[in-house]
Amino acid sequence: MPELPEVETVRRGLQPVMEGEKIARVETRRGDLRFPLQKDFLSRLDGQTVTGLGRRAKYILADLASGDVLLMHLGMSGSFRVAEGSANAQPGAFHHPRSEDRTHDHVIFHMVSGATVSFNDPRRFGYMKIVRRSEMDQEPFLKGLGPEPLGNEFDASMLARACVGKKANLKAALLDQRVVAGLGNIYVCEALHRSHLSPKRAASTLALRHEAPSDHAKRLVGAIHSVLNAAIEAGGSSLRDHRRTDGELGYFQHSLKVYDREKQKCPTPKCDGIIKRFTQGGRSTFWCPKCQK
């Protein structure tokens, strides 16, 4: 599943053709994705101008002039394809190429500019929903999400407070979307390695007495910031089918230190450890037992 940097890359790829542009009409090739499309889905989109294109966690949010917001989630295999005249581009960057089979184009946005934006999803785990902007705080998909890891609210103090008394391990706490929104398995593994913290470490160790952040918390927040920013700059990781809007694969996968590097030498200077893999919460965890404590 695409993680925050991949979703942000897709959002940026869609911006030039959608933000500030008017939707002439929307075409749906089926009545459902992961969930049924709303009965008034088409009528609430046709003729609307996209006033802004944002992101919350792993959701792309299209603000409409009507006061509605279109929530879009890529799911496991969803991708967008932009067509302008004879040129085609696919926002994102995935290791296993996204489907080119047009039979999986389920939702197509025809823009007044002449561009078309097609949502393709063979496995149909993606979904779309229209919500009133005034009701966003109560939207079940968004309600309860923690702060954005690249937002001003997310810092070592906030993370320490969120982990006070937690019995969960550090990796599980970081994957909890109520603690921090948008982090996924790949980047949690990478951030833990960069901060030299074990995924098995108790999350509660991020807080000192009176909920003050420990040095571990400060180091971890810095690592999260650096790994996400580097991945976004590189266009996202080319793992799990992510492809950018311009069709190019992302390059951050070449900078991964531990993820999918089982049995390779740890890249930390002066560390002679070997990267190992084990299953945590049903997901593969990659780490160096030697330098991650």
Protein Blocks (a to p, Z undefined) as FASTA:
>chain_A
ZZfklmmmmmmmmmmmmgopacfbacdfbfbdfbccdfklmmmmgopacfbdcdehjacc
dddfkopacdddekjmgccdddehjbccdedjdfbacdfbfklmmbdcddfkopacdddd
fkopaccddddfklmmmmmklgopacdfkbmklcfklmmmmmgoiabdfklmmmmmklpg
hiafklmmmmmmmnopafkbcfklmpcehhiacfklmmmmmmmmmmmmmmmmnopaaeeh
iacfkopacfklmmpfkgopghiacfbghiabdcddddeehiacdddfklmZZ
